[in-house]
Amino acid sequence: SYRKTGRCSFSKRENRDDTTSKDMLVVTMTVVMYLIFPSLCVQTFRLFDCKKIGRFEYLQQDFDEQCWTGRHLFVVLALGISQLLLFVVATPFLGLFFLFRNRDRLTQHSVLTRYGMFFGSFKDHMYFWEVVIALRKVCVCALGVFGKNIGAERQAQLMLLLLSVSMYLEVQFCF
């Protein structure tokens, strides 16, 4: 802090191997987003999860709420689309943006400190693979929410297919 060192918490690093408060803030924010990302995806998808009962569709989470009319339509337009764009789409691509921007400096202390958890275990040219993993998480969440309609057996088969293909690609290209 400023009182102890006499300089701002977000001032430039004096030594290349120093870890700054800004580094720790970035790590904290990325870890929190990394941990809550699947939950955000599931909550977003649940806004769109409707089941046909008779002539109408009803929200799977609340069968009193008819889909695509009234309050549900308002919530989908006001929150659902923005959550879909912000959490499900933009979050992985924001990570890709920061990794792409630093792709030539992956071995520098500041980049390793801030983003190393996303690319540290992959080959250097595969620094972006965590985004592929995030997209896999999106698919798993979507299958978990929307897959109820196809039955548990098909849902499990699709999940196994998705995970098998994903593991094969990771082993082939990343390690």
Residue frames as a rotation matrix with the C-alpha (Angstrom) as fourth column:
SER 1
0.571 0.821 0.000 0.00
0.821 -0.571 0.000 0.00
0.000 0.000 -1.000 0.00
TYR 2
0.433 -0.352 0.830 0.95
0.246 -0.839 -0.485 3.65
0.867 0.414 -0.277 -0.32
ARG 3
0.861 -0.048 0.506 1.49
-0.468 -0.464 0.752 4.13
0.199 -0.885 -0.422 3.43
LYS 4
0.753 -0.580 0.310 4.09
0.215 0.663 0.717 1.36
-0.622 -0.474 0.624 3.67
THR 5
0.112 -0.747 0.655 6.02
0.936 0.302 0.184 1.94
-0.335 0.593 0.732 0.43
GLY 6
-0.201 -0.152 -0.968 5.29
0.065 -0.988 0.142 5.57
-0.977 -0.034 0.209 -0.40
ARG 7
-0.904 -0.058 -0.425 4.05
-0.409 -0.176 0.895 4.65
-0.127 0.983 0.136 -3.89
CYS 8
-0.013 0.982 -0.188 0.70
-0.993 -0.034 -0.112 3.89
-0.116 0.186 0.976 -5.48
SER 9
0.054 0.118 0.991 -0.56
-0.301 0.949 -0.097 0.28
-0.952 -0.293 0.087 -5.45
PHE 10
0.740 0.292 0.605 -0.85
0.447 0.459 -0.768 0.31
-0.502 0.839 0.209 -9.23
SER 11
0.499 -0.642 -0.582 2.46
-0.693 -0.699 0.177 1.98
-0.521 0.315 -0.793 -9.99
LYS 12
0.609 -0.347 -0.713 4.87
-0.555 0.455 -0.696 0.50
0.566 0.820 0.084 -12.52
ARG 13
0.944 -0.308 -0.114 6.95
0.317 0.758 0.570 -2.45
-0.089 -0.575 0.814 -11.37
GLU 14
0.609 -0.784 -0.122 10.51
-0.700 -0.603 0.382 -1.56
-0.373 -0.148 -0.916 -10.40
ASN 15
-0.582 -0.773 0.253 11.94
-0.597 0.617 0.514 -5.00
-0.553 0.148 -0.820 -11.16
ARG 16
-0.403 0.413 -0.817 10.80
-0.784 0.304 0.541 -7.33
0.472 0.858 0.201 -13.97
ASP 17
-0.561 0.122 -0.818 10.32
0.223 0.975 -0.007 -10.18
0.797 -0.187 -0.575 -11.47
ASP 18
-0.945 0.300 0.132 8.22
-0.244 -0.373 -0.895 -8.18
-0.219 -0.878 0.426 -8.99
THR 19
-0.459 0.889 0.012 4.61
0.786 0.399 0.473 -9.13
0.415 0.226 -0.881 -8.44
THR 20
-0.928 0.116 0.354 2.46
-0.184 -0.969 -0.166 -6.03
0.324 -0.219 0.920 -8.12
SER 21
-0.613 0.784 0.097 -0.93
-0.119 0.030 -0.992 -5.40
-0.781 -0.620 0.075 -6.57
LYS 22
0.021 0.600 -0.799 -2.34
-0.947 -0.244 -0.208 -5.10
-0.320 0.762 0.564 -10.07
ASP 23
-0.604 -0.298 -0.739 -1.05
-0.557 0.822 0.123 -8.60
0.571 0.486 -0.662 -10.87
MET 24
-0.975 0.222 -0.029 -2.75
0.169 0.644 -0.746 -9.98
-0.147 -0.732 -0.665 -7.78
LEU 25
-0.306 0.906 -0.294 -5.99
-0.476 -0.413 -0.777 -8.16
-0.825 -0.098 0.557 -8.64
VAL 26
-0.101 0.219 -0.970 -5.99
-0.980 0.145 0.135 -9.58
0.170 0.965 0.200 -12.17
VAL 27
-0.845 -0.246 -0.475 -5.32
-0.189 0.968 -0.165 -13.10
0.500 -0.049 -0.865 -10.83
THR 28
-0.816 0.575 0.062 -8.14
0.046 0.172 -0.984 -12.77
-0.577 -0.800 -0.167 -8.29
MET 29
-0.079 0.827 -0.556 -10.61
-0.761 -0.410 -0.502 -11.54
-0.643 0.384 0.662 -10.89
THR 30
-0.233 -0.039 -0.972 -9.69
-0.863 0.468 0.189 -14.25
0.447 0.883 -0.142 -13.42
VAL 31
-0.972 -0.117 -0.206 -9.87
-0.013 0.896 -0.444 -17.03
0.236 -0.429 -0.872 -10.82
VAL 32
-0.558 0.830 0.002 -13.30
-0.168 -0.110 -0.980 -15.86
-0.813 -0.547 0.200 -9.65
MET 33
0.088 0.593 -0.800 -14.59
-0.944 -0.207 -0.257 -15.68
-0.318 0.778 0.542 -13.24
TYR 34
-0.579 -0.388 -0.717 -13.02
-0.623 0.778 0.082 -19.07
0.526 0.494 -0.692 -14.01
LEU 35
-0.987 0.157 0.018 -14.84
0.099 0.701 -0.707 -20.63
-0.124 -0.696 -0.707 -11.05
ILE 36
-0.333 0.933 -0.138 -18.27
-0.058 -0.166 -0.984 -19.08
-0.941 -0.320 0.109 -11.59
PHE 37
-0.678 0.007 -0.735 -18.27
-0.707 -0.278 0.650 -19.31
-0.200 0.961 0.193 -15.41
PRO 38
-0.890 0.374 -0.262 -20.13
0.205 0.840 0.502 -22.67
0.408 0.393 -0.824 -15.59
SER 39
-0.465 0.745 -0.478 -22.76
0.739 0.029 -0.673 -21.48
-0.488 -0.667 -0.564 -13.10
LEU 40
-0.409 0.275 -0.870 -23.30
-0.344 -0.930 -0.132 -18.29
-0.845 0.245 0.475 -15.09
CYS 41
-0.852 0.062 -0.519 -23.77
-0.491 0.244 0.836 -20.35
0.178 0.968 -0.177 -18.25
VAL 42
-0.764 0.588 -0.265 -26.29
0.611 0.792 -0.007 -22.68
0.206 -0.167 -0.964 -16.59
GLN 43
-0.346 0.649 -0.677 -28.28
0.477 -0.500 -0.723 -19.79
-0.808 -0.574 -0.137 -15.11
THR 44
-0.554 0.100 -0.827 -28.34
-0.616 -0.717 0.326 -18.06
-0.560 0.689 0.459 -18.50
PHE 45
-0.899 0.181 -0.400 -29.47
-0.215 0.614 0.759 -21.19
0.383 0.768 -0.513 -20.35
ARG 46
-0.707 0.658 -0.259 -32.25
0.671 0.511 -0.537 -21.80
-0.221 -0.553 -0.803 -17.82
LEU 47
-0.439 0.547 -0.713 -33.90
-0.243 -0.836 -0.492 -18.56
-0.865 -0.043 0.500 -18.92
PHE 48
-0.362 0.221 -0.906 -34.40
-0.932 -0.108 0.346 -20.15
-0.022 0.969 0.245 -22.35
ASP 49
-0.986 -0.085 -0.142 -35.32
-0.086 0.996 0.002 -23.67
0.141 0.014 -0.990 -21.20
CYS 50
-0.278 0.959 0.052 -38.99
-0.929 -0.255 -0.267 -24.18
-0.242 -0.123 0.962 -22.01
LYS 51
-0.938 0.071 0.338 -41.10
0.101 0.992 0.072 -27.32
-0.330 0.102 -0.938 -22.15
LYS 52
-0.615 0.759 -0.216 -44.18
-0.585 -0.255 0.770 -27.81
0.529 0.599 0.601 -24.30
ILE 53
-0.868 0.491 0.075 -47.22
0.265 0.587 -0.765 -28.81
-0.419 -0.644 -0.640 -22.28
GLY 54
0.209 0.969 0.130 -50.39
0.584 -0.017 -0.811 -29.03
-0.784 0.246 -0.570 -24.32
ARG 55
0.712 0.145 0.687 -50.55
0.681 -0.384 -0.624 -26.12
0.173 0.912 -0.371 -26.73
PHE 56
0.864 -0.325 0.385 -48.13
-0.343 -0.939 -0.023 -23.83
0.369 -0.113 -0.923 -24.87
GLU 57
0.055 -0.910 -0.410 -44.54
0.475 0.385 -0.791 -23.80
0.878 -0.151 0.454 -23.71
TYR 58
0.957 0.225 0.184 -43.74
-0.068 -0.442 0.894 -23.20
0.283 -0.868 -0.408 -20.06
LEU 59
0.166 -0.936 0.311 -40.51
-0.812 -0.309 -0.496 -22.31
0.560 -0.170 -0.811 -18.30
GLN 60
0.111 -0.196 -0.974 -38.88
0.146 0.973 -0.179 -25.50
0.983 -0.122 0.136 -17.06
GLN 61
-0.832 -0.526 -0.177 -37.98
0.268 -0.102 -0.958 -23.83
0.486 -0.844 0.225 -13.74
ASP 62
-0.747 0.645 -0.160 -41.50
-0.122 -0.370 -0.921 -22.54
-0.653 -0.668 0.355 -13.12
PHE 63
-0.767 0.457 0.450 -44.45
0.641 0.521 0.563 -24.13
0.023 0.721 -0.693 -14.89
ASP 64
0.215 0.831 -0.514 -46.63
0.720 -0.490 -0.492 -21.16
-0.660 -0.264 -0.703 -13.92
GLU 65
-0.014 -0.343 -0.939 -44.61
-0.317 -0.889 0.330 -18.98
-0.948 0.302 -0.096 -16.30
GLN 66
0.758 0.323 0.567 -45.63
0.428 0.409 -0.806 -19.26
-0.493 0.853 0.172 -19.96
CYS 67
-0.244 -0.968 0.061 -42.66
0.614 -0.105 0.783 -18.89
-0.751 0.228 0.619 -22.33
TRP 68
-0.774 -0.330 0.541 -42.14
0.633 -0.385 0.671 -16.15
-0.014 0.862 0.507 -24.88
THR 69
0.117 0.793 0.598 -44.99
0.467 -0.575 0.671 -13.94
0.876 0.201 -0.438 -23.61
GLY 70
0.883 0.442 0.159 -45.40
0.096 -0.501 0.860 -11.33
0.459 -0.744 -0.485 -20.89
ARG 71
0.776 -0.571 0.268 -42.83
-0.514 -0.324 0.794 -11.43
-0.367 -0.754 -0.545 -18.09
HIS 72
0.425 -0.650 0.630 -40.80
0.446 0.756 0.479 -14.23
-0.788 0.077 0.611 -19.64
LEU 73
0.521 -0.210 0.828 -40.38
0.804 -0.205 -0.558 -12.35
0.287 0.956 0.062 -22.90
PHE 74
0.878 -0.181 0.444 -39.39
-0.261 -0.957 0.125 -9.21
0.402 -0.226 -0.887 -20.97
VAL 75
0.652 -0.656 0.380 -36.81
-0.333 0.203 0.921 -11.11
-0.681 -0.727 -0.086 -18.90
VAL 76
0.412 -0.493 0.766 -35.40
0.766 0.643 0.002 -12.84
-0.493 0.586 0.643 -22.00
LEU 77
0.582 -0.152 0.799 -35.05
0.585 -0.605 -0.540 -9.53
0.565 0.782 -0.263 -23.84
ALA 78
0.818 -0.212 0.535 -33.81
-0.425 -0.850 0.312 -7.53
0.389 -0.482 -0.785 -20.85
LEU 79
0.397 -0.661 0.637 -31.54
-0.757 0.156 0.634 -10.09
-0.518 -0.734 -0.438 -19.16
GLY 80
0.650 -0.065 0.757 -31.31
0.150 0.988 -0.044 -13.30
-0.745 0.142 0.652 -21.15
ILE 81
0.850 -0.323 0.416 -29.78
0.434 -0.017 -0.901 -11.94
0.298 0.946 0.126 -24.33
SER 82
0.572 -0.673 0.469 -27.36
-0.639 -0.724 -0.259 -9.67
0.513 -0.152 -0.845 -22.48
GLN 83
0.422 -0.414 0.807 -26.30
-0.636 0.499 0.589 -12.53
-0.646 -0.762 -0.053 -20.18
LEU 84
0.796 -0.093 0.598 -25.86
0.405 0.815 -0.414 -14.80
-0.449 0.572 0.687 -23.18
LEU 85
0.761 -0.510 0.401 -23.66
0.188 -0.419 -0.889 -12.26
0.621 0.752 -0.223 -24.92
LEU 86
0.466 -0.582 0.666 -21.75
-0.782 -0.623 0.002 -11.11
0.414 -0.522 -0.746 -21.84
PHE 87
0.273 -0.341 0.899 -21.18
-0.756 0.502 0.420 -14.33
-0.595 -0.795 -0.121 -19.92
VAL 88
0.614 0.060 0.787 -21.43
0.167 0.965 -0.204 -17.17
-0.771 0.256 0.583 -22.42
VAL 89
0.796 -0.269 0.543 -19.85
0.569 0.026 -0.822 -15.51
0.207 0.963 0.174 -25.46
ALA 90
0.702 -0.498 0.508 -17.76
-0.291 -0.853 -0.434 -12.53
0.649 0.156 -0.744 -24.33
THR 91
0.736 -0.432 0.521 -16.05
-0.556 0.054 0.829 -14.07
-0.387 -0.900 -0.200 -21.29
PRO 92
0.527 -0.602 0.599 -14.09
0.543 0.781 0.308 -16.74
-0.654 0.163 0.739 -23.22
PHE 93
0.504 -0.323 0.801 -13.25
0.765 -0.264 -0.588 -14.29
0.401 0.909 0.114 -25.98
LEU 94
0.853 -0.278 0.442 -12.08
-0.424 -0.863 0.274 -11.68
0.306 -0.421 -0.854 -23.48
GLY 95
0.597 -0.651 0.468 -9.69
-0.132 0.496 0.858 -14.31
-0.791 -0.575 0.210 -22.16
LEU 96
0.438 -0.405 0.802 -8.59
0.860 0.450 -0.242 -15.01
-0.263 0.796 0.546 -25.73
PHE 97
0.828 -0.102 0.551 -8.04
0.172 -0.890 -0.422 -11.29
0.533 0.444 -0.720 -26.30
PHE 98
0.748 -0.561 0.355 -5.68
-0.632 -0.439 0.638 -11.00
-0.202 -0.702 -0.683 -23.31
LEU 99
0.406 -0.615 0.676 -3.81
0.221 0.784 0.580 -14.16
-0.887 -0.087 0.454 -24.24
PHE 100
0.570 -0.158 0.806 -3.51
0.820 0.054 -0.569 -13.13
0.046 0.986 0.160 -27.89
ARG 101
0.905 -0.194 0.378 -2.31
-0.156 -0.979 -0.127 -9.68
0.395 0.056 -0.917 -26.89
ASN 102
0.463 -0.739 0.489 0.46
-0.809 -0.126 0.575 -11.22
-0.363 -0.661 -0.656 -24.78
ARG 103
0.991 0.036 0.131 1.30
0.011 0.940 -0.340 -14.19
-0.136 0.339 0.931 -27.02
ASP 104
0.504 -0.861 0.070 4.84
0.118 -0.011 -0.993 -12.93
0.855 0.509 0.096 -27.68
ARG 105
-0.277 -0.582 0.764 5.54
-0.679 -0.444 -0.584 -12.38
0.680 -0.681 -0.273 -23.97
LEU 106
0.637 0.676 -0.371 4.27
-0.264 0.644 0.718 -15.64
0.724 -0.360 0.588 -22.46
THR 107
0.226 -0.632 -0.741 7.51
0.737 0.609 -0.295 -16.25
0.637 -0.480 0.603 -20.55
GLN 108
-0.496 -0.382 0.780 7.62
-0.134 -0.853 -0.504 -12.83
0.858 -0.354 0.372 -18.87
HIS 109
-0.925 0.034 -0.379 6.93
0.371 0.306 -0.877 -12.80
0.086 -0.951 -0.296 -15.16
SER 110
-0.714 0.683 -0.154 3.97
-0.521 -0.665 -0.535 -10.40
-0.467 -0.302 0.831 -15.37
VAL 111
-0.144 0.666 -0.732 2.18
-0.892 0.233 0.387 -12.45
0.429 0.709 0.560 -18.05
LEU 112
-0.523 -0.104 -0.846 2.90
0.094 0.979 -0.178 -15.75
0.847 -0.173 -0.502 -16.28
THR 113
-0.977 0.148 -0.154 1.64
0.139 -0.109 -0.984 -14.32
-0.162 -0.983 0.086 -12.99
ARG 114
-0.520 0.817 -0.250 -1.56
-0.714 -0.576 -0.397 -12.92
-0.468 -0.028 0.883 -14.44
TYR 115
0.376 0.744 -0.553 -2.54
-0.924 0.254 -0.288 -15.49
-0.074 0.619 0.782 -17.07
GLY 116
-0.595 -0.770 -0.229 -0.27
-0.787 0.616 -0.027 -18.49
0.162 0.164 -0.973 -16.54
MET 117
-0.505 0.459 0.731 -3.10
-0.273 0.719 -0.639 -20.64
-0.819 -0.522 -0.238 -15.21
PHE 118
0.550 0.802 -0.233 -4.68
-0.434 0.036 -0.900 -20.48
-0.714 0.596 0.368 -18.67
PHE 119
0.804 -0.263 -0.533 -1.71
-0.495 0.200 -0.845 -21.51
0.329 0.944 0.031 -20.80
GLY 120
0.153 -0.862 0.483 1.00
-0.970 -0.038 0.239 -22.82
-0.188 -0.505 -0.842 -18.48
SER 121
-0.051 -0.163 0.985 0.39
-0.282 0.949 0.142 -26.51
-0.958 -0.271 -0.095 -19.09
PHE 122
0.834 0.379 0.400 0.10
0.279 0.334 -0.900 -26.29
-0.475 0.863 0.173 -22.89
LYS 123
-0.110 -0.832 0.544 2.64
0.980 0.001 0.199 -25.92
-0.167 0.555 0.815 -25.67
ASP 124
-0.603 -0.218 -0.767 3.53
0.295 -0.955 0.039 -22.28
-0.741 -0.203 0.640 -26.29
HIS 125
-0.965 0.218 -0.145 1.80
-0.225 -0.405 0.886 -22.09
0.135 0.888 0.440 -29.66
MET 126
-0.340 0.887 -0.313 -1.38
0.528 0.456 0.717 -23.50
0.778 0.079 -0.623 -28.08
TYR 127
-0.985 -0.135 -0.105 -1.74
0.164 -0.574 -0.802 -20.62
0.048 -0.808 0.588 -25.58
PHE 128
-0.586 0.811 0.012 -5.37
-0.762 -0.555 0.334 -20.19
0.277 0.186 0.943 -26.70
TRP 129
-0.657 0.317 -0.684 -6.50
0.078 0.931 0.356 -23.72
0.750 0.181 -0.637 -25.76
GLU 130
-0.875 0.358 -0.325 -8.18
0.351 0.010 -0.936 -22.60
-0.332 -0.933 -0.134 -22.53
VAL 131
-0.517 0.720 -0.463 -10.75
-0.766 -0.630 -0.123 -20.84
-0.380 0.291 0.878 -24.71
VAL 132
-0.405 0.333 -0.851 -11.51
-0.501 0.698 0.512 -24.18
0.765 0.634 -0.116 -26.39
ILE 133
-0.805 0.094 -0.585 -11.96
0.490 0.661 -0.568 -25.66
0.333 -0.745 -0.578 -22.91
ALA 134
-0.783 0.552 -0.286 -14.31
-0.182 -0.644 -0.743 -22.79
-0.595 -0.530 0.605 -22.01
LEU 135
-0.353 0.663 -0.660 -16.36
-0.919 -0.115 0.376 -23.54
0.174 0.740 0.650 -25.14
ARG 136
-0.585 0.118 -0.803 -16.47
0.064 0.993 0.100 -27.18
0.809 0.007 -0.588 -24.08
LYS 137
-0.901 0.266 -0.343 -17.82
0.354 -0.009 -0.935 -26.03
-0.252 -0.964 -0.086 -20.70
VAL 138
-0.558 0.728 -0.399 -20.50
-0.740 -0.654 -0.158 -24.04
-0.376 0.207 0.903 -22.51
CYS 139
-0.331 0.406 -0.852 -21.48
-0.627 0.579 0.520 -27.18
0.705 0.707 0.063 -24.46
VAL 140
-0.766 0.024 -0.642 -21.58
0.409 0.788 -0.459 -29.28
0.495 -0.615 -0.614 -21.28
CYS 141
-0.837 0.477 -0.267 -23.76
-0.008 -0.500 -0.866 -26.67
-0.547 -0.723 0.423 -19.55
ALA 142
-0.409 0.702 -0.584 -26.07
-0.911 -0.349 0.219 -26.41
-0.050 0.621 0.782 -22.55
LEU 143
-0.438 0.209 -0.874 -26.37
-0.244 0.908 0.340 -30.19
0.865 0.362 -0.347 -22.78
GLY 144
-0.899 0.070 -0.432 -27.09
0.425 0.377 -0.823 -30.34
0.105 -0.924 -0.369 -19.05
VAL 145
-0.659 0.675 -0.333 -29.89
-0.294 -0.638 -0.712 -27.79
-0.693 -0.371 0.619 -19.30
PHE 146
-0.063 0.670 -0.740 -31.42
-0.973 -0.206 -0.103 -28.52
-0.222 0.713 0.665 -22.71
GLY 147
-0.690 -0.353 -0.632 -30.55
-0.567 0.807 0.168 -32.22
0.450 0.474 -0.756 -22.90
LYS 148
-0.704 0.487 0.517 -33.34
-0.315 0.438 -0.842 -33.29
-0.637 -0.755 -0.155 -20.58
ASN 149
0.219 0.870 -0.442 -35.68
-0.804 -0.096 -0.587 -33.34
-0.553 0.484 0.678 -23.56
ILE 150
0.108 -0.236 -0.966 -33.69
-0.838 0.501 -0.216 -36.06
0.534 0.833 -0.144 -25.35
GLY 151
0.919 0.290 -0.266 -33.57
-0.102 0.828 0.552 -38.41
0.380 -0.481 0.790 -22.38
ALA 152
0.673 -0.654 0.346 -30.85
-0.550 -0.130 0.825 -39.34
-0.495 -0.745 -0.447 -19.92
GLU 153
0.455 -0.503 0.735 -29.35
0.478 0.834 0.274 -42.10
-0.751 0.227 0.620 -22.08
ARG 154
0.556 -0.218 0.802 -28.83
0.761 -0.255 -0.596 -39.92
0.335 0.942 0.024 -25.17
GLN 155
0.894 -0.222 0.388 -27.70
-0.324 -0.920 0.219 -37.05
0.309 -0.322 -0.895 -22.99
ALA 156
0.585 -0.699 0.412 -25.03
-0.249 0.329 0.911 -39.27
-0.772 -0.635 0.018 -21.40
GLN 157
0.397 -0.419 0.817 -23.94
0.806 0.585 -0.092 -40.56
-0.439 0.695 0.570 -24.82
LEU 158
0.718 -0.100 0.688 -23.59
0.399 -0.752 -0.526 -37.04
0.570 0.652 -0.500 -26.21
MET 159
0.849 -0.422 0.318 -21.67
-0.522 -0.575 0.630 -35.97
-0.083 -0.701 -0.708 -23.12
LEU 160
0.446 -0.697 0.562 -19.28
0.180 0.685 0.706 -38.93
-0.877 -0.213 0.431 -23.48
LEU 161
0.482 -0.235 0.844 -18.81
0.875 0.089 -0.475 -38.15
0.036 0.968 0.249 -27.18
LEU 162
0.854 -0.118 0.507 -18.09
-0.046 -0.987 -0.154 -34.49
0.518 0.108 -0.848 -26.42
LEU 163
0.712 -0.595 0.373 -15.60
-0.555 -0.152 0.818 -35.33
-0.429 -0.789 -0.439 -23.67
SER 164
0.458 -0.543 0.704 -13.90
0.502 0.811 0.299 -38.07
-0.733 0.216 0.645 -25.70
VAL 165
0.587 -0.215 0.781 -13.38
0.714 -0.317 -0.624 -35.81
0.382 0.924 -0.032 -28.70
SER 166
0.867 -0.228 0.444 -12.17
-0.346 -0.916 0.204 -33.05
0.360 -0.330 -0.873 -26.42
MET 167
0.622 -0.662 0.418 -9.65
-0.260 0.329 0.908 -35.31
-0.739 -0.673 0.032 -24.66
TYR 168
0.467 -0.432 0.771 -8.39
0.795 0.588 -0.152 -36.67
-0.388 0.684 0.618 -27.97
LEU 169
0.697 -0.155 0.701 -7.83
0.392 -0.736 -0.552 -33.16
0.601 0.659 -0.452 -29.36
GLU 170
0.850 -0.381 0.363 -6.06
-0.527 -0.604 0.599 -32.04
-0.009 -0.700 -0.714 -26.20
VAL 171
0.505 -0.683 0.528 -3.70
0.110 0.658 0.745 -34.99
-0.856 -0.319 0.407 -26.19
GLN 172
0.484 -0.285 0.828 -2.97
0.868 0.278 -0.411 -34.60
-0.113 0.917 0.382 -29.93
PHE 173
0.430 -0.186 0.884 -2.32
0.516 -0.753 -0.409 -30.87
0.741 0.632 -0.227 -30.00
CYS 174
0.779 0.057 0.624 -1.57
-0.313 -0.827 0.466 -29.47
0.543 -0.559 -0.627 -26.54
PHE 175
0.803 -0.443 0.398 0.95
-0.350 0.190 0.917 -31.67
-0.481 -0.876 -0.003 -24.77
